[in-house]
Amino acid sequence: MTGYTYAIFFCFSVICASVQAEEPSYFTPEKVYQFATYLYKEGDYLRAAGEFQRYLFCFDSIPQNADSIFYRVGICYRLGGKFSKAITYFQNLANNSIHTPLIDRSYYQIGLSYFLMKDYGKSSEFLHFHLPRISQGQDSVKLRMKQLIALDYIYQKRWDDATNFLIKANRNDSTSILLMDFATEGQKLPYKSKFLAGLFSFIVPGVGKIYCNRHWDGLFSLLTIGFSTWQSYEGFYKDGSNSFKGWLFGSISGVLYLGNIYGSTVAAQIYNEEQEEKLLNKVRVSINVNFQ
């Protein structure tokens, strides 16, 4: 081997050794934690969850901050939309942690995860069960749990339950007051009676739909039923009881008449749902940003 070849081999060995010496520094627990925190701040929550988990595997034994890391992983999964995984982490933390504040916050996060899954009944049930378990001094957690229970009731359209619960909670903070306003507004929604809508259309076709603010539908029903009824009458008047035209338009008129009564009850239900949805949209805009 020539001297030139030796020189190249020597330089290559030095470079490889320096790279190998520096490479492990990228995988120290501190670097992994910093990278996970960076991903979290950038909103890359699912990758951040993976890096926080990798941070825990950097140690031969469980590190002292393991509980807080598990909590961060749960938060990452919740923010990343993986609510079932988030619940699993928070539940394990609540069952095994010795840090009371983290246990209390985990209970709240589980209830919030159920809420974000739109399982409002399970959310309120879980929070109700664990609310008495919240330790002394955790007033902020208790407050958020109570507010979330009230919000669960509102999303279930249980206006009376939301109002009664907030009255018992006796809170005067801005969010609780806003929730009370929405619950009270829900109690006063201008519902339309399905019975009255059907009755009105039974008496005069189309009037039930007009009662439900569907004026054009009501007018159309009145005209079509009136026209078919007139054609049926005209047929029987000219040709007697054997009139094909009379029976044809009479059948059409009867079907339209019954459909008009049923449609009026449906219109009342749709109207009520639209009023509820308008209120819930106001709630979404005004309230949900406060529950994190």
C-alpha positions in Angstrom: 0.0 0.0 0.0 1.5 3.3 -1.1 2.0 6.3 1.2 -0.7 8.2 -0.6 -3.2 5.3 0.0 -2.2 5.2 3.7 -2.9 9.0 3.9 -6.4 8.6 2.4 -7.2 5.6 4.7 -6.0 7.5 7.7 -8.1 10.6 6.9 -11.2 8.4 6.2 -10.7 6.7 9.6 -10.4 10.0 11.4 -13.6 11.3 9.8 -15.5 8.1 10.6 -14.3 8.1 14.2 -15.3 11.8 14.7 -18.8 11.1 13.2 -19.2 8.1 15.4 -18.1 10.1 18.4 -20.6 12.9 17.7 -23.5 10.8 16.6 -24.7 9.6 20.0 -25.2 13.2 21.2 -28.2 13.5 18.9 -29.9 10.6 20.8 -29.4 11.7 24.4 -32.5 12.0 26.5 -32.2 15.8 26.6 -32.0 16.0 22.8 -35.0 13.7 22.3 -37.0 15.7 24.8 -36.1 19.0 23.1 -37.1 17.6 19.7 -40.4 16.3 21.2 -41.1 19.7 22.7 -40.3 21.4 19.3 -42.7 19.1 17.5 -45.4 19.9 20.1 -45.0 23.6 19.7 -45.1 23.2 15.9 -48.5 21.4 16.2 -47.1 18.1 15.0 -48.8 16.4 18.0 -48.7 12.7 16.9 -45.0 12.8 16.1 -44.4 14.6 19.4 -46.2 11.8 21.2 -43.9 9.3 19.6 -40.8 11.3 20.6 -42.0 11.8 24.2 -42.5 8.0 24.4 -39.0 7.5 22.9 -37.6 9.8 25.6 -38.9 7.4 28.2 -37.1 4.5 26.5 -33.8 6.4 26.8 -33.5 5.4 30.5 -32.7 2.0 32.0 -35.2 2.7 34.8 -38.4 4.9 35.0 -37.3 8.6 35.2 -38.7 10.8 37.9 -40.6 12.9 35.4 -42.3 9.9 33.8 -45.8 10.9 35.0 -45.6 14.3 33.5 -44.3 12.8 30.2 -47.2 10.4 30.2 -49.5 13.3 30.7 -47.9 15.1 27.8 -48.3 12.1 25.6 -52.0 12.0 26.4 -52.3 15.7 25.6 -50.6 15.1 22.3 -53.0 12.3 21.3 -56.0 14.4 22.3 -54.8 17.4 20.3 -53.9 15.1 17.4 -57.5 13.7 17.4 -56.7 10.3 18.7 -59.1 10.5 21.6 -59.2 6.8 22.5 -55.5 6.7 22.9 -55.5 9.8 24.9 -58.1 8.3 27.3 -56.0 5.2 27.7 -52.9 7.3 28.7 -54.9 9.5 31.1 -56.6 6.5 32.7 -53.4 4.7 33.2 -51.9 7.8 34.7 -54.9 8.3 37.0 -54.7 4.7 38.2 -50.9 4.5 38.8 -49.6 8.0 39.5 -48.7 9.3 42.9 -48.9 12.9 41.9 -52.4 14.1 42.9 -52.5 17.2 40.7 -51.8 15.1 37.6 -54.5 12.6 38.6 -57.1 15.4 39.0 -56.1 16.9 35.6 -56.2 13.4 34.0 -59.9 13.0 35.1 -60.7 16.3 33.5 -58.8 15.3 30.3 -60.7 12.0 30.1 -64.0 13.9 30.3 -62.9 16.4 27.7 -61.8 13.6 25.4 -65.2 11.9 25.6 -66.7 15.4 24.9 -64.6 15.8 21.8 -65.7 12.3 20.7 -69.2 13.7 21.0 -70.1 11.1 23.6 -71.6 13.8 25.8 -73.5 11.4 28.0 -70.4 9.4 28.9 -68.5 12.6 29.4 -71.0 14.0 31.9 -71.3 10.7 33.7 -67.6 10.3 34.1 -67.1 13.8 35.3 -70.0 13.5 37.8 -68.5 10.4 39.2 -65.0 11.7 39.7 -65.8 15.3 40.7 -66.0 14.4 44.4 -62.6 12.8 44.1 -60.8 16.0 43.2 -58.4 16.9 45.9 -58.5 20.1 48.0 -56.8 23.0 46.5 -57.6 22.0 42.9 -60.4 24.6 42.5 -59.5 25.4 38.9 -59.8 21.7 37.9 -63.2 21.5 39.7 -64.4 24.6 38.0 -63.5 23.3 34.5 -65.1 19.9 35.3 -68.4 21.6 36.4 -68.4 23.8 33.3 -67.8 20.8 31.1 -70.6 18.9 32.7 -72.9 21.9 32.0 -71.7 22.0 28.4 -72.4 18.3 28.1 -76.0 18.9 29.1 -76.3 21.8 26.7 -75.0 19.6 23.8 -77.5 16.9 24.8 -80.2 19.7 24.7 -81.0 19.0 28.4 -81.5 22.7 29.1 -83.2 22.2 32.5 -80.4 19.9 33.7 -77.8 22.4 32.6 -79.6 25.3 34.3 -80.2 23.4 37.6 -76.6 22.1 37.7 -75.2 25.6 37.2 -77.4 27.0 39.9 -76.1 24.4 42.3 -72.5 25.1 41.2 -73.1 28.8 42.2 -70.3 30.1 40.1 -70.0 33.7 39.0 -67.1 33.5 36.5 -67.6 34.7 33.0 -67.7 31.2 31.4 -70.3 29.9 33.9 -72.4 32.9 33.4 -72.2 32.5 29.6 -73.2 28.8 30.0 -76.2 29.8 32.1 -77.3 32.3 29.5 -77.2 29.6 26.8 -79.0 27.1 29.0 -81.7 29.6 29.7 -82.0 30.5 26.0 -82.4 26.8 25.3 -85.3 26.7 27.8 -87.0 29.5 25.9 -86.5 28.3 22.3 -89.6 28.9 20.2 -90.6 25.3 19.6 -93.4 24.4 17.2 -95.9 21.8 18.3 -96.0 18.7 16.0 -99.6 18.1 17.2 -100.7 21.6 16.3 -98.9 21.5 13.0 -100.7 18.3 12.0 -104.0 19.6 13.3 -103.8 22.8 11.4 -103.1 20.9 8.2 -105.9 18.5 9.0 -108.3 21.4 9.1 -106.9 23.4 6.2 -104.2 21.8 4.0 -100.9 23.6 4.1 -101.6 25.7 7.2 -99.5 23.5 9.4 -96.5 24.1 7.2 -97.2 27.9 7.3 -97.3 27.6 11.1 -93.8 26.2 10.9 -92.6 29.1 8.8 -92.6 27.1 5.5 -94.9 29.5 3.7 -94.2 28.4 0.1 -94.5 24.7 1.0 -97.8 25.4 2.7 -99.2 27.4 -0.2 -98.0 24.7 -2.6 -99.8 22.0 -0.6 -103.0 24.1 -0.4 -103.0 24.7 -4.2 -102.1 21.1 -5.2 -104.7 19.5 -2.9 -107.3 22.1 -3.8 -106.7 21.5 -7.5 -106.8 17.7 -7.3 -109.9 17.9 -5.1 -111.7 20.2 -7.6 -110.8 17.9 -10.5 -112.2 14.9 -8.5 -115.4 16.8 -7.8 -115.8 17.9 -11.4 -115.3 14.3 -12.6 -117.9 12.9 -10.2 -120.3 15.8 -11.0 -120.1 15.1 -14.7 -119.9 11.3 -14.9 -121.3 10.1 -11.5 -119.8 7.6 -9.2 -118.2 5.6 -12.1 -116.0 8.6 -13.1 -112.5 7.5 -13.8 -111.3 11.1 -13.5 -113.1 11.5 -10.2 -111.6 8.4 -8.6 -108.1 9.2 -10.0 -107.9 12.7 -8.7 -109.8 11.7 -5.6 -107.1 9.2 -4.8 -104.3 11.7 -5.6 -106.1 14.2 -3.4 -106.3 11.8 -0.5 -102.7 10.8 -0.7 -101.6 14.4 -0.9 -103.9 15.3 2.0 -102.5 12.6 4.3 -98.9 13.4 3.2 -99.6 17.1 3.9 -100.6 16.2 7.5 -97.5 14.0 8.0 -95.2 16.6 6.3 -96.5 19.3 8.6 -95.5 17.3 11.7 -92.1 16.7 10.1 -91.8 20.4 9.4 -92.4 21.1 13.0 -89.6 18.7 14.0 -87.2 20.2 11.5 -88.0 23.7 12.7 -87.3 22.7 16.3 -84.0 21.1 15.3 -83.0 24.1 13.3 -83.6 26.4 16.3 -81.5 24.1 18.5 -78.7 23.9 16.0 -78.6 27.7 15.7 -78.1 27.9 19.5 -75.5 25.2 19.5 -73.6 27.0 16.8 -73.5 30.0 19.0 -72.2 27.8 21.8 -69.5 26.4 19.6 -68.2 29.8 18.7 -68.4 31.3 22.2 -67.5 28.4 24.5 -65.4 25.6 23.1 -62.2 27.7 22.9 -62.2 27.8 26.7 -62.0 24.0 27.1 -58.5 22.9 26.5 
